[in-house]
Amino acid sequence: MGCVSGLGVGVAESWRRLKAGEGAIQPLSRGGIEGCAAAIEDVDALVPPASDGLRRLGRLDPLSLFTLIAAGEALEQAGLTGSPSLDSRTAVVVGCGSGGNATVDTAYQRLFGQGQAKVHPQTIPSSMIAAPSAHVAMLHGIHGPAFTISSACASSAHALGEAMYMIRAGRVDVTIVGGAEACLNRGSWTGWQSLGVLAPDTCRPFSRGRQGMVLGEGAAMLVLESEDHAQARGAAVLGRLAGYGASSDAGQMTAPDAAGMAAALRAAHQHAGVALDGPLLVSAHGTGTALNDATEAAALRAVYGDWLDRHCVIATKSAHGHMIGAGGAMEFLLGMKALHDGFAPPTLGHLGPDPDCEVPLAIEGQDFIGDALVSSSFAFGGLNAVLIGTRA
């Protein structure tokens, strides 16, 4: 596993800060942005592993830079850097909610702000939403399938689930899969701000007094492989992706639907063969918006009933912000760390329970031994994806 976000560079630092209740959300003043966000402290100082081959990749938007850092960490931990498996039996699948926003902003500033007739010649290759998957494949010599999945805030959760199916179908042995988002630039920020969903202070999932979501940035990437392939090379297995459920609300673009959420949850449990009575570690979508949290709580109660109170709900967006296309992978990664360690990280910014969305939330960090992780991503457009993970 590998990641980079406002919590830090690398899984170890991110998990350490999350366990300690050290959130990344703070006031941000950057490139025309004035507000609160979970930003990476010094993007310009980031350098991905295998950086000696970066020149041939061309101009990197932060979207690709974040992906390369997370993928490099995951490959190094998996012991696959330079492996023959990477040639043709490995796929790259990256979930992104949008493309290279910073590159587009720069181009538009030159074109419309400065009245110039041309933009940088690398504008299209750098900003296209397929760039991160292409860049990972190029840097690591991967000749198998490489592509991007885009389904808003469920992008990387869908990517993980579909990558699992690629392995089970025998198309590949290994997938380098996850998500990335680089939306803390003026154009993207203004769009989100105009939507009226951004909180003025912080993200407070399932709390009374919550005022909206807080944007984050970064990437989370994982190495998935078949059990046979992992055993044959003596890999240290960190966990198992056991199930995946997906659904579409077929309703409204921005209004969530409890029935659609519940359908994805039930499908994931059926696929994984994991019982509803648990106890389970539930990593909620938990955006901190009034409508989403209440709807998600209703979906959880509809699926689990009275068993919900045996489970433990975590909401890590309160620490790393809403990472949009990267959110599903980041939350699955951190949830698997929590499942492995038997510790539910705290939910930050909580002001007390809201009767409209009462769930068994881990407000303070607490020990919790669960049978499985249930990690949910419920996106704009009614695009839902739920992942279930178990210990190795």
Residue, then its C-alpha position, 0 to 999 in steps of 0.5 A: m500500500g502507498c499514499v500521500s495526502g494532507l496527513g503526510v507522505g507514506v502509509a506509516e506517517s498517515w496512519r500514525r497521525l490518524k491514530a493520534g487524532e492529528g487531522a490535516i484540515q486547516p486554513l488554506s491560502r494558496g493560488g487564489i484559494e481562501g478557506c479550509a482544506a486538507a492540503i499537502e504541505d509542500v507539493d513542489a518538494l515531492v519527488p516520486p520513487a524511480s525519479d531517474g526516469l521521470r524526464r521521459l514522462g513529460r510535464l507532470d500535473p500534481l494528479s500524476l505526481f501524487t499517483l506515482i508517489a503512492a504507486g512507488e511506495a506500494l510496489e516497493q513494499a510489495g517487493l515487485t519493483g523491477s519484477p518480470s510480472l510487471d511486464s504483461r501480467t500486471a494492470v494499472v487501474v486508477g480512479c480519478g474524479s477529474g483530470g489535471n486541474a492545475t494544468v488546465d488552470t495554468a492554460y486558461q490563465r495564459l489564454f483568457g487572463q493574459g490574452q496569449a494565443k498559445v498554451h504549453p504544448q504539454t497541456i493536453p497530455s498533462s491534464m488528461i484524466a488518463a495521464p496517471s495510469a499511463h505515467v505509472a505504466m511508463l515509469h515501471g515498464i508495465h505493458g498490461p492493461a492501463f486505464t482510468i475509471s471516473s465515477a466522481c467520489a466512488s472512482s477509486a472504490h470502483a477501480l479496486g473492485e473492477a481490478m479484483y474482477m480482472i484478477r479473478a477472471g485470469r486476465v492479469d495476476v497483479t493490479i496496481v490500483g487506487g485513486a488520485e485527486a488534485c483539486l486544490n486549485r482555484g478553478s476546481w475550488t471555485g466550482w465546489q464553492s459555488l455548489g454550496v457544499l463546503a464547510p467554513d471550518t472543518c468536516r464533522p461527519f455525523s455530528r450536530g452542527r456539521q456544515g459541509m465537506v472539506l476538500g483534500e488532495g493526494a493519492a492512495m494506491l494498492v497492489l492487488e494480486s491473486e493468492d496463487h501469485a502471492q504465495a508463489r513469490g513469497a509475498a507478505v500479504l497485508g489483507r484480502l479484498a473479499g467483496y465488492g458491491a456497486s449500484s446506481d441510484a438512477g435518481q438525481m445528480t447531487a441528492p443521495d438515495a438510501a435505497g441505492m446505498a443499501a443495494a451496494l452494501r448488500a451486494a458487497h456482503q453477498h459477494a464476500g460471504v460476510a455476515l451482516d451481524g459482524p462485528l464489523l468495522v464500517s468505514a463510512h462515506g461520511t462527508g459531513t454534509a447534512l443530507n449525505d450523513a442522514t441518508e447514509a445513516a438510514a442506509l446503514r440502519a436499513v441493512y444492518g438493523d439492530w446489528l448496527d450497534r454491534h459494529c463500529v463506524i469510522a469517518t476518516k474524512s474528518a482527518h484527510g478531507h474529501m479526496i474525491g476520486a482518491g477517497g475510496a482507496m484512501e479510506f479502504l487503505l486506512g480501514m485495512k490498517a485499522l482492521h489489522d491493528g484492531f484500533a478504530p481511529p477517532t472521528l475529529g470535529h464531533l460536536g455531539p450526536d445528531p438524532d437524524c444520523e445516529v450511528p455507533l461512531a468511534i469519536e475517540g480512538q478505541d480498540f475494536i476487533g472486527d470480522a471485516l472492514v466495510s468501506s463505502s463510497f457514495a458519489f454524485g450521480g448516485l454512483n455507489a461502490v462498497l468494498i469489503g476487506t478481511r485480514a490476511 
